Amino acid sequence: MEWLVSLLGAALIMAALRDLFHTLWHPTRHGGLSRLVMAALWRLARHLRARRRVVGLVGPLAMVTVVGMWAVTIILGWAIVYWPHMPEAFVFAPG
């Protein structure tokens, strides 16, 4: 069962790295997850019909959100990989 949890964590890491590669370095520049996040933020801004000043911030906010999503997904993936191998969690023993 431990290997299955570690495999799930590795899959999260690989999905984030694949999306990062396809968004930054692939010729088509289309990552699946990042494209969904950016499209959702643009739809939300259009739906709210915000002022021009706020709509101008959606692009930079979407970029920061995508980078944060990549970081959180990779961190969560590594935490899931290590989780089954740490039965006492982060307990420090004296001495």
LUMLO-448795 format. One record per residue (C-alpha): x, z, y; chain. Coordinates in nm, 3 decimals. Example, Ala and Ser with C-alpha at 12.3 -4.5 7.8 and 13.67 -1.06 7.14 Angstrom:
2
+---------+---------+---------+-----+
:    east :      up :   north : mol :
+---------+---------+---------+-----+
:   1.230 :   0.780 :  -0.450 :   A :
:   1.367 :   0.714 :  -0.106 :   A :
+---------+---------+---------+-----+
END
This chain:
95
+---------+---------+---------+-----+
:    east :      up :   north : mol :
+---------+---------+---------+-----+
:   0.000 :   0.000 :   0.000 :   A :
:   0.291 :   0.070 :   0.237 :   A :
:   0.410 :  -0.288 :   0.212 :   A :
:   0.067 :  -0.415 :   0.311 :   A :
:   0.070 :  -0.210 :   0.634 :   A :
:   0.425 :  -0.326 :   0.709 :   A :
:   0.317 :  -0.684 :   0.644 :   A :
:   0.033 :  -0.644 :   0.894 :   A :
:   0.282 :  -0.519 :   1.156 :   A :
:   0.515 :  -0.810 :   1.084 :   A :
:   0.223 :  -1.051 :   1.121 :   A :
:   0.143 :  -0.905 :   1.466 :   A :
:   0.506 :  -0.945 :   1.573 :   A :
:   0.520 :  -1.303 :   1.447 :   A :
:   0.192 :  -1.392 :   1.617 :   A :
:   0.320 :  -1.259 :   1.951 :   A :
:   0.655 :  -1.437 :   1.915 :   A :
:   0.485 :  -1.763 :   1.815 :   A :
:   0.258 :  -1.742 :   2.118 :   A :
:   0.554 :  -1.662 :   2.342 :   A :
:   0.750 :  -1.960 :   2.208 :   A :
:   0.459 :  -2.202 :   2.240 :   A :
:   0.380 :  -2.086 :   2.593 :   A :
:   0.735 :  -2.088 :   2.730 :   A :
:   0.940 :  -2.345 :   2.538 :   A :
:   0.712 :  -2.577 :   2.344 :   A :
:   0.665 :  -2.922 :   2.505 :   A :
:   0.286 :  -2.891 :   2.510 :   A :
:   0.303 :  -2.543 :   2.672 :   A :
:  -0.010 :  -2.421 :   2.494 :   A :
:   0.001 :  -2.079 :   2.334 :   A :
:  -0.319 :  -1.969 :   2.168 :   A :
:  -0.343 :  -1.607 :   2.282 :   A :
:  -0.202 :  -1.656 :   2.629 :   A :
:  -0.431 :  -1.951 :   2.692 :   A :
:  -0.735 :  -1.743 :   2.594 :   A :
:  -0.633 :  -1.456 :   2.825 :   A :
:  -0.570 :  -1.686 :   3.121 :   A :
:  -0.894 :  -1.878 :   3.068 :   A :
:  -1.091 :  -1.553 :   3.041 :   A :
:  -0.948 :  -1.422 :   3.367 :   A :
:  -1.023 :  -1.748 :   3.548 :   A :
:  -1.379 :  -1.751 :   3.412 :   A :
:  -1.424 :  -1.391 :   3.521 :   A :
:  -1.304 :  -1.471 :   3.873 :   A :
:  -1.532 :  -1.774 :   3.892 :   A :
:  -1.825 :  -1.574 :   3.756 :   A :
:  -1.776 :  -1.299 :   4.013 :   A :
:  -1.744 :  -1.559 :   4.290 :   A :
:  -1.484 :  -1.349 :   4.460 :   A :
:  -1.346 :  -1.423 :   4.801 :   A :
:  -1.067 :  -1.679 :   4.833 :   A :
:  -0.813 :  -1.406 :   4.885 :   A :
:  -0.896 :  -1.244 :   4.551 :   A :
:  -0.915 :  -1.577 :   4.366 :   A :
:  -0.562 :  -1.654 :   4.484 :   A :
:  -0.439 :  -1.346 :   4.301 :   A :
:  -0.592 :  -1.442 :   3.966 :   A :
:  -0.300 :  -1.669 :   3.869 :   A :
:  -0.025 :  -1.410 :   3.918 :   A :
:  -0.248 :  -1.140 :   3.766 :   A :
:  -0.306 :  -1.361 :   3.461 :   A :
:   0.069 :  -1.415 :   3.418 :   A :
:   0.140 :  -1.042 :   3.436 :   A :
:  -0.147 :  -0.975 :   3.193 :   A :
:  -0.009 :  -1.226 :   2.941 :   A :
:   0.342 :  -1.076 :   2.957 :   A :
:   0.192 :  -0.729 :   2.914 :   A :
:  -0.013 :  -0.853 :   2.618 :   A :
:   0.302 :  -0.989 :   2.453 :   A :
:   0.485 :  -0.660 :   2.507 :   A :
:   0.199 :  -0.445 :   2.379 :   A :
:   0.149 :  -0.667 :   2.071 :   A :
:   0.519 :  -0.656 :   1.980 :   A :
:   0.541 :  -0.279 :   2.036 :   A :
:   0.225 :  -0.220 :   1.832 :   A :
:   0.355 :  -0.447 :   1.556 :   A :
:   0.684 :  -0.255 :   1.528 :   A :
:   0.496 :   0.076 :   1.532 :   A :
:   0.280 :  -0.044 :   1.243 :   A :
:   0.590 :  -0.161 :   1.054 :   A :
:   0.757 :   0.181 :   1.085 :   A :
:   0.444 :   0.395 :   1.045 :   A :
:   0.423 :   0.409 :   0.661 :   A :
:   0.794 :   0.491 :   0.634 :   A :
:   0.766 :   0.807 :   0.845 :   A :
:   0.555 :   1.058 :   0.648 :   A :
:   0.627 :   1.353 :   0.881 :   A :
:   0.591 :   1.139 :   1.192 :   A :
:   0.824 :   1.257 :   1.469 :   A :
:   0.884 :   1.616 :   1.361 :   A :
:   1.224 :   1.764 :   1.437 :   A :
:   1.353 :   2.020 :   1.188 :   A :
:   1.569 :   2.305 :   1.317 :   A :
:   1.936 :   2.307 :   1.227 :   A :
+---------+---------+---------+-----+
END
